[in-house]
Amino acid sequence: MSAPSPALPPVRTAVIGLGWAARSIWLPRLLRSPAFTVTAAVDPDERGRAAVAGPQGADATGLSVLAAVADLDPAEVDLAVVAVPNHLHCAVACELLTKGIPVFLEKPVCLTSEEAERLAAAERAGGAVLLAGSAARYRADVRGLYRVAERLGEVRHVELAWVRARGVPDRGGWFTQRSLAGGGALVDLGWHLLDIAVPLLGTAAFRHAIGTVSADFITQASSRAAWRDDDNDAEGDDNDAGSGGDAAGGGGTDVEDTARGFLVTDDGRSVVLHAGWASHEAVDTTRVTVDGSAGSATLRCTFGFSPNRLGRSALTRTADGTTRELAVPTERVGAEYDRQLALLPDLLHDPAARGRAIDEARRTIGAIERVYTSARTVQEVRESAPV
Ligand SMILES: NC(=O)c1ccc[n+]([C@@H]2O[C@H](COP(=O)([O-])OP(=O)(O)OC[C@H]3O[C@@H](n4cnc5c(N)ncnc54)[C@H](O)[C@@H]3O)[C@@H](O)[C@H]2O)c1
């Protein structure tokens, strides 16, 4: 991890939400990095606080462990890293931004276009920058794909797929309830996929967005994300027959495990999107193909932390009937999070960073909303059809 720019003192950082993402991704990296000093940790749930607190609510380094964002002193915080359940992203980030505290907000940044506007207003009102947490762009193999894509001529089409063999997060908890998560695999994995597409496609608006969702795997106990220590799984029995295609099926779960979308940008490029928390596959696989006027390129790898992953990333370029494999640097699982974190201190001081996260989030959530609307319209037609 890189050291802070010489002129910058360590960023005094508060971590908000002390669940899996904070404890597995952010806190260990923040505590290791000389560019940050973790000064506070906030969680209303005693279990979250207990996981990071020492005696008297403070650990050996003097970290304040608090129950509410309202207890933070804005004068003592340079950055809040927010990793709360999705439905609280907007409210918690708005509260912090309005107080003038810069926010690094986990994906999905927002769950509706209306939330995107509230975040934009809070960023303006507080004069503090909103930064967005979706790290896959910082993977070495994705960067390799970006470099190859520069030599493919005009990008015409991008296929984005992240399909896990098994990997439903926190089944029965907030991740699988629409009112708390905003959706299933689309808003969770699809957010990352749309994020990595920005450098490939540019920022033209999506003119069309349609899609389908299904939930054939979500109630199967074997579909859960084994790398998480979630304890909400009691309600779902293994269901070898599957739950049918109705996302409203299993008790406590009403989101999709699989989403497929087709998007077209205003400048005439198309995107196929496939996000799956579980599938018929054996290995969790991410596959990105870029079709250009002068050739195509495909990256096969595994995003995220699943141990059920491809042995290595493979990047190929195809032109004139020949497919060549290109070298991809190997790196530790999670290296992209180190790289993203290392950029934050400078971004806090970069006036050009203001408004950028929300511009991208507006476009991403707009596409996601429209894919969901399209999928629900078809479900409603199916349900109202005479039997
Ligand atoms: N970037 C990634 O790769 C990645 C990976 C996993 C999760 N995430 C994201 O991180 C976020 C958290 O996910 P998770 O898996 O850690 O969930 P989690 O349920 O394990 O943890 C969420 C924590 O937030 C706490 N919380 C609830 N309300 C709060 C509030 N008002 N203030 C402070 N804390 C509050 C909860 O008590 C809990 O401890 C989600 O948005 C998720 O999408 C991102």
PDBQT file of the ligand as one rigid body, heavy atoms in Angstrom, charges set to zero:
ROOT
HETATM    1  N1  LIG A 401     -17.097  -3.649  -2.081  1.00  0.00    +0.000 N 
HETATM    2  C1  LIG A 401     -17.316  -4.932  -1.819  1.00  0.00    +0.000 C 
HETATM    3  O1  LIG A 401     -16.693  -5.822  -2.380  1.00  0.00    +0.000 OA
HETATM    4  C2  LIG A 401     -18.333  -5.272  -0.777  1.00  0.00    +0.000 A 
HETATM    5  C3  LIG A 401     -18.337  -6.555  -0.205  1.00  0.00    +0.000 A 
HETATM    6  C4  LIG A 401     -19.290  -6.825   0.762  1.00  0.00    +0.000 A 
HETATM    7  C5  LIG A 401     -20.209  -5.860   1.135  1.00  0.00    +0.000 A 
HETATM    8  N2  LIG A 401     -20.183  -4.639   0.538  1.00  0.00    +0.000 N 
HETATM    9  C6  LIG A 401     -21.143  -3.602   0.897  1.00  0.00    +0.000 C 
HETATM   10  O2  LIG A 401     -20.854  -3.185   2.219  1.00  0.00    +0.000 OA
HETATM   11  C7  LIG A 401     -22.056  -2.833   2.891  1.00  0.00    +0.000 C 
HETATM   12  C8  LIG A 401     -22.147  -3.614   4.189  1.00  0.00    +0.000 C 
HETATM   13  O3  LIG A 401     -22.194  -4.988   3.867  1.00  0.00    +0.000 OA
HETATM   14  P1  LIG A 401     -21.810  -6.087   4.964  1.00  0.00    +0.000 P 
HETATM   15  O4  LIG A 401     -21.690  -7.339   4.238  1.00  0.00    +0.000 OA
HETATM   16  O5  LIG A 401     -20.717  -5.610   5.805  1.00  0.00    +0.000 OA
HETATM   17  O6  LIG A 401     -23.151  -6.082   5.840  1.00  0.00    +0.000 OA
HETATM   18  P2  LIG A 401     -23.286  -6.499   7.352  1.00  0.00    +0.000 P 
HETATM   19  O7  LIG A 401     -24.721  -6.741   7.620  1.00  0.00    +0.000 OA
HETATM   20  O8  LIG A 401     -22.300  -7.597   7.674  1.00  0.00    +0.000 OA
HETATM   21  O9  LIG A 401     -22.798  -5.207   8.172  1.00  0.00    +0.000 OA
HETATM   22  C9  LIG A 401     -23.523  -4.009   8.220  1.00  0.00    +0.000 C 
HETATM   23  C10 LIG A 401     -23.263  -3.366   9.580  1.00  0.00    +0.000 C 
HETATM   24  O10 LIG A 401     -23.832  -2.056   9.576  1.00  0.00    +0.000 OA
HETATM   25  C11 LIG A 401     -24.382  -1.853  10.887  1.00  0.00    +0.000 C 
HETATM   26  N3  LIG A 401     -25.339  -0.751  10.870  1.00  0.00    +0.000 N 
HETATM   27  C12 LIG A 401     -26.670  -0.785  10.654  1.00  0.00    +0.000 A 
HETATM   28  N4  LIG A 401     -27.186   0.461  10.746  1.00  0.00    +0.000 NA
HETATM   29  C13 LIG A 401     -26.161   1.301  11.012  1.00  0.00    +0.000 A 
HETATM   30  C14 LIG A 401     -26.064   2.699  11.232  1.00  0.00    +0.000 A 
HETATM   31  N5  LIG A 401     -27.132   3.492  11.153  1.00  0.00    +0.000 N 
HETATM   32  N6  LIG A 401     -24.851   3.208  11.514  1.00  0.00    +0.000 NA
HETATM   33  C15 LIG A 401     -23.762   2.433  11.592  1.00  0.00    +0.000 A 
HETATM   34  N7  LIG A 401     -23.793   1.093  11.398  1.00  0.00    +0.000 NA
HETATM   35  C16 LIG A 401     -24.984   0.533  11.105  1.00  0.00    +0.000 A 
HETATM   36  C17 LIG A 401     -24.982  -3.193  11.229  1.00  0.00    +0.000 C 
HETATM   37  O11 LIG A 401     -25.251  -3.316  12.618  1.00  0.00    +0.000 OA
HETATM   38  C18 LIG A 401     -23.885  -4.141  10.734  1.00  0.00    +0.000 C 
HETATM   39  O12 LIG A 401     -22.929  -4.368  11.736  1.00  0.00    +0.000 OA
HETATM   40  C19 LIG A 401     -23.187  -3.141   1.920  1.00  0.00    +0.000 C 
HETATM   41  O13 LIG A 401     -23.574  -1.977   1.296  1.00  0.00    +0.000 OA
HETATM   42  C20 LIG A 401     -22.576  -4.078   0.899  1.00  0.00    +0.000 C 
HETATM   43  O14 LIG A 401     -23.158  -3.947  -0.373  1.00  0.00    +0.000 OA
HETATM   44  C21 LIG A 401     -19.251  -4.340  -0.396  1.00  0.00    +0.000 A 
ENDROOT
TORSDOF 0
